[in-house]
């Protein structure tokens, strides 16, 4: 059994989704101990929140290469045909929660780091909370933005056979639409906040589509506002309140939360309703490193250059330092966040060797 496979199995065996009774502390401690035992790098814990921490390892030279990967996974869901925390090998695949997103790639990175000695300018970041609220990456950028200036950032949160060079941004907002109540028998006398809210989202989707940006209506709830947070579900009322959560993926730097609010407010005004309690959870931009820039730095490492359709928090690193960034990995795109998640065994070794080549070249 290869060292990369053995390490992947150990990581998968340690639950690290974030919720009641579970977080990344145990897997973080395992990685911290593993790096201390298997490398000559200095290893520290960076406190983030609630006892959870990032693990950072570095050599004695100014950082030129920053490797990174997240330690958390999504929450286990119903439908698994194997135990998600018991690594299972079938048909040259390793099954288990996080195998593809992204403990296999994390193991490939760590194994590569352990096999290249006497590095100069290497820093490794294993961080928390990527699947949830980006707390780990936010904390790292805040503390290290003025401490280091890498020449290249390589995320292992990528997919087998590809080199990610760009991503769309992420805007998540929660808003309330205030309509006008009335009797259900005379709908023309009221303003149904649920129906109009959905119409506003449809208008927003069509407005953003030409630019390559997208909008997803992630949550919708409404009815007759009874006050104190209570909403009536009786059918004989025109709904005068609706709460919506929108997930927007901007493809251009011009689109941000303020611009979205401006568009939505205009649509609401046209429909004769008001927008209340506009709350922004995420307002993150896009990221782009031209493939021609990366080709020279990566020494023509094989892989198809592709942008990410969704958001990758490598964007925060690109924004912090304005340096070339990319994402590679062993992950299988089709099974990320799915039941019976797996990683191809062959991709683990391929990814490890790619990372070793990048470390040696820089």
C-alpha positions as a printed Julia matrix, in Angstrom:
362×3 Matrix{Float64}:
   0.0    0.0     0.0
   1.39   3.41   -0.96
   1.97   6.04    1.71
  -0.52   8.34   -0.01
  -3.26   5.72    0.07
  -2.52   4.81    3.68
  -2.72   8.47    4.7
  -5.95   8.99    2.76
  -7.53   6.09    4.63
  -6.43   7.54    7.98
  -7.87  10.96    7.14
 -11.19   9.55    5.91
 -11.49   7.57    9.17
 -11.56  10.81   11.18
 -14.95  12.57   10.84
 -14.47  16.3    10.19
 -17.82  17.7     9.11
 -19.01  20.66   11.17
 -22.12  20.25   13.28
 -23.37  18.98   16.62
 -20.68  16.79   18.17
 -18.25  17.05   15.26
 -15.68  19.47   13.82
 -12.11  19.49   12.44
 -10.21  19.45   15.75
  -9.34  15.73   15.7
  -8.25  15.66   12.07
  -6.32  18.89   12.63
  -4.46  17.35   15.56
  -3.69  14.27   13.46
  -2.24  16.4    10.63
  -0.29  18.55   13.09
   1.31  15.45   14.64
   1.9   13.85   11.24
   3.75  16.89    9.88
   5.91  17.12   12.98
   6.84  13.44   12.69
   7.29  13.18    8.93
   8.82  16.52    7.87
  11.53  18.89    9.03
   9.19  21.89    8.73
   8.15  24.13   11.6
   4.51  23.33   12.42
   2.05  25.57   14.27
  -1.64  25.73   15.08
  -3.42  28.94   14.13
  -6.48  29.39   16.38
  -9.63  30.28   14.43
 -12.82  29.77   16.48
 -14.42  27.46   19.06
 -11.16  25.59   19.66
 -10.8   24.86   15.93
  -7.54  25.73   14.22
  -5.61  25.84   10.98
  -2.36  23.89   10.69
   0.54  25.79    9.1
   3.95  24.34    8.27
   6.92  26.23    6.8
  10.66  26.09    6.28
  13.26  28.71    7.22
  13.2   30.7     3.97
  10.81  33.48    2.86
   7.71  31.87    1.37
   7.7   31.51   -2.42
   5.26  28.57   -2.73
   2.06  28.25   -0.72
   0.33  24.85   -0.86
  -3.11  24.6     0.73
  -6.11  22.34    1.3
  -9.1   22.21    3.63
  -9.65  19.65    6.37
 -13.45  19.75    6.69
 -16.07  17.8     4.73
 -19.77  18.14    4.14
 -22.12  16.44    6.61
 -22.84  12.74    5.98
 -26.19  12.19    4.32
 -28.56   9.28    3.81
 -28.02   6.81    1.0
 -24.49   5.51    1.52
 -24.02   1.83    0.66
 -20.83   1.67    2.76
 -19.89   3.21    6.1
 -18.72   6.73    5.13
 -16.02   6.63    7.84
 -14.7    3.16    7.02
 -12.43   3.52    3.97
 -13.46   0.84    1.47
 -11.53  -0.12   -1.67
 -13.5   -1.45   -4.65
 -12.55  -1.48   -8.34
  -9.42   0.66   -7.79
 -11.4    3.31   -5.94
 -11.33   4.35   -2.29
 -14.82   5.09   -0.94
 -15.46   7.25    2.12
 -16.74  10.68    3.16
 -14.22  13.27    2.02
 -12.27  10.82   -0.13
 -12.66  13.09   -3.14
 -13.38  16.41   -1.4
 -10.7   16.61   -0.4
  -8.86  14.17    1.87
  -7.31  12.23   -1.0
  -5.79  15.41   -2.41
  -4.8   16.52    1.08
  -2.97  13.21    1.59
  -1.22  13.6    -1.77
  -0.03  17.07   -0.75
   1.19  15.98    2.67
   2.97  12.91    1.31
   4.7   14.98   -1.37
   5.84  17.51    1.23
   7.29  14.72    3.37
   9.27  13.3     0.45
  11.01  16.51   -0.63
  13.75  17.47    1.79
  15.6   20.75    2.31
  12.93  22.95    0.77
  13.45  26.68    0.45
  10.41  28.93    0.56
   7.69  26.34    1.18
   4.57  26.96    3.28
   1.73  24.48    3.75
  -1.73  25.5     4.95
  -4.36  22.98    6.11
  -7.43  24.99    7.03
 -10.91  24.63    8.48
 -14.45  25.6     7.48
 -14.22  25.67    3.67
 -17.55  23.91    3.25
 -19.33  26.29    5.61
 -18.33  29.92    6.18
 -14.64  30.17    5.1
 -13.55  31.02    8.66
 -10.19  29.26    8.29
  -9.19  30.98    5.07
 -10.41  34.36    6.3
  -8.27  34.05    9.44
  -5.18  32.97    7.5
  -5.42  35.84    5.03
  -6.02  38.39    7.79
  -2.94  37.29    9.76
  -0.55  36.51    6.92
  -1.4   39.09    4.26
   1.46  41.34    5.35
   3.77  38.58    6.6
   4.4   36.65    3.38
   4.37  37.27   -0.39
   4.36  33.94   -2.24
   5.24  33.77   -5.92
   2.77  30.92   -6.57
  -0.28  29.58   -4.73
  -1.37  26.0    -5.4
  -4.65  24.75   -3.97
  -5.23  21.0    -3.84
  -8.98  21.58   -4.03
  -8.95  20.77   -7.75
  -9.88  17.83   -9.95
  -7.92  15.03  -11.55
  -6.59  15.83  -15.01
  -7.35  19.54  -14.77
  -5.65  22.75  -13.71
  -8.12  25.27  -12.32
  -7.17  28.84  -13.16
 -10.31  30.86  -12.41
 -13.59  30.83  -10.55
 -16.78  32.81  -10.31
 -17.44  34.76   -7.13
 -20.02  34.14   -4.4
 -22.69  36.53   -3.2
 -25.19  35.18   -0.68
 -27.96  37.43    0.56
 -31.08  37.07    2.69
 -33.89  39.53    2.09
 -37.53  40.11    2.91
 -40.14  41.24    0.43
 -42.98  43.28    1.95
 -46.23  43.16    0.01
 -49.83  44.02    0.9
 -52.28  41.68    2.63
 -55.9   41.18    1.74
 -58.6   38.58    1.21
 -57.67  35.64   -1.0
 -60.95  36.0    -2.87
 -59.83  39.39   -4.22
 -56.13  38.96   -5.05
 -56.07  42.14   -7.16
 -56.5   44.21   -3.99
 -53.26  42.96   -2.45
 -49.61  42.39   -3.33
 -48.63  38.74   -2.85
 -45.05  38.88   -1.51
 -44.38  35.21   -2.29
 -45.41  35.4    -5.94
 -43.75  38.76   -6.52
 -40.58  37.63   -4.73
 -40.33  34.66   -7.07
 -40.94  36.94  -10.07
 -38.14  39.25   -8.94
 -35.75  36.29   -8.75
 -36.76  35.21  -12.26
 -36.07  38.71  -13.54
 -32.68  38.73  -11.78
 -31.74  35.36  -13.31
 -32.48  36.62  -16.82
 -30.65  39.9   -16.2
 -27.46  38.15  -15.05
 -27.45  35.37  -17.65
 -25.77  37.27  -20.54
 -22.68  38.01  -18.4
 -22.21  34.34  -17.41
 -23.33  35.06  -13.85
 -26.04  32.96  -12.23
 -28.6   33.22   -9.44
 -30.1   30.4    -7.4
 -33.16  30.79   -5.18
 -31.98  28.69   -2.25
 -34.83  29.38    0.21
 -38.32  30.89    0.08
 -40.8   31.2     2.93
 -43.75  33.5     3.41
 -47.35  34.11    4.38
 -49.37  36.61    6.4
 -47.16  38.51    8.85
 -48.62  38.13   12.39
 -45.77  39.99   14.08
 -43.05  38.76   16.44
 -41.69  36.5    13.72
 -44.93  34.53   13.36
 -46.3   33.81    9.89
 -49.82  32.52    9.2
 -50.26  29.52    6.9
 -54.0   30.04    6.39
 -55.05  29.88    2.77
 -57.57  32.74    2.84
 -54.9   35.46    3.15
 -52.8   37.26    0.58
 -49.21  36.74    1.71
 -47.69  40.09    2.67
 -44.22  38.87    3.69
 -41.7   36.58    2.03
 -38.15  35.73    3.04
 -35.67  34.68    0.35
 -32.07  33.48    0.28
 -30.23  34.06   -2.99
 -26.95  32.47   -4.05
 -25.37  34.47   -6.86
 -22.21  33.48   -8.74
 -20.76  36.63  -10.38
 -18.61  36.1   -13.45
 -17.48  39.73  -13.69
 -15.74  41.97  -11.13
 -18.41  44.65  -11.6
 -21.1   42.49  -10.0
 -21.13  42.69   -6.2
 -23.73  42.71   -3.42
 -24.43  46.44   -3.78
 -25.1   46.05   -7.5
 -27.4   43.07   -6.88
 -29.29  45.11   -4.27
 -29.66  47.95   -6.76
 -31.13  45.62   -9.38
 -33.5   43.89   -6.94
 -34.68  47.18   -5.45
 -35.57  48.45   -8.94
 -37.57  45.3    -9.72
 -39.36  45.55   -6.37
 -40.27  49.18   -7.0
 -41.66  48.27  -10.4
 -43.85  45.6    -8.73
 -45.05  47.92   -5.99
 -43.41  46.08   -3.06
 -40.6   46.93   -0.66
 -37.36  45.17    0.27
 -36.73  44.77    4.01
 -33.81  43.38    6.05
 -31.24  42.93    3.3
 -28.44  40.86    4.92
 -25.24  39.93    3.09
 -23.56  36.72    4.2
 -20.92  36.51    1.44
 -19.68  39.16   -1.0
 -16.73  37.48   -2.67
 -15.33  38.3    -6.09
 -14.05  36.22   -8.96
 -10.48  35.03   -9.6
  -8.5   34.64  -12.83
  -4.88  33.7   -13.5
  -4.21  33.42  -17.26
  -3.13  29.87  -18.22
  -0.14  31.31  -20.08
   1.15  32.68  -16.76
   0.78  29.32  -15.04
   2.33  27.24  -17.82
   5.78  28.64  -17.2
   5.55  28.34  -13.42
   4.19  24.78  -13.47
   6.8   23.54  -15.96
   4.11  22.19  -18.3
   2.61  19.82  -15.75
  -0.04  17.89  -17.73
  -3.65  18.85  -17.32
  -6.48  20.61  -19.09
  -6.85  24.23  -18.03
 -10.41  24.84  -16.88
 -12.23  27.54  -14.87
 -14.43  26.55  -11.92
 -18.17  27.07  -12.36
 -18.58  27.69   -8.65
 -16.58  29.57   -6.02
 -13.19  28.43   -4.72
 -11.68  30.26   -1.75
  -8.33  30.36   -3.55
  -9.86  33.64   -4.72
  -9.11  35.14   -1.29
  -5.42  34.3    -1.73
  -5.36  35.71   -5.25
  -6.96  38.9    -3.95
  -4.61  39.15   -0.97
  -1.35  39.02   -2.94
  -2.18  39.43   -6.6
   0.03  36.47   -7.51
  -0.58  33.48   -9.81
  -2.9   30.88   -8.29
  -4.11  27.5    -9.5
  -5.92  24.42   -8.24
  -5.01  20.79   -8.93
  -5.97  17.59   -7.16
  -7.04  13.97   -7.22
 -10.76  14.63   -6.87
 -13.5   13.18   -9.04
 -15.9   15.98   -9.97
 -18.94  13.74  -10.49
 -19.03  12.48   -6.91
 -18.13  15.57   -4.88
 -20.73  16.09   -2.11
 -22.47  12.87   -3.16
 -23.2    9.59   -1.43
 -20.65   6.81   -2.06
 -17.98   9.45   -2.64
 -14.72   8.02   -3.95
 -11.25   8.87   -5.24
  -9.43   6.94   -7.95
  -6.36   5.23   -6.48
  -4.22   6.06   -9.51
  -5.05   9.77   -9.21
  -3.62   9.87   -5.67
  -0.11   9.01   -6.88
  -0.35  11.19   -9.97
  -1.27  14.18   -7.81
   1.48  13.46   -5.29
   4.08  13.4    -8.06
   2.77  16.65   -9.55
   3.15  18.37   -6.18
   6.66  17.02   -5.75
   7.58  18.42   -9.15
   6.18  21.86   -8.27
   8.01  21.94   -4.93
  11.33  21.0    -6.55
  10.94  23.54   -9.35
  10.44  26.43   -6.91
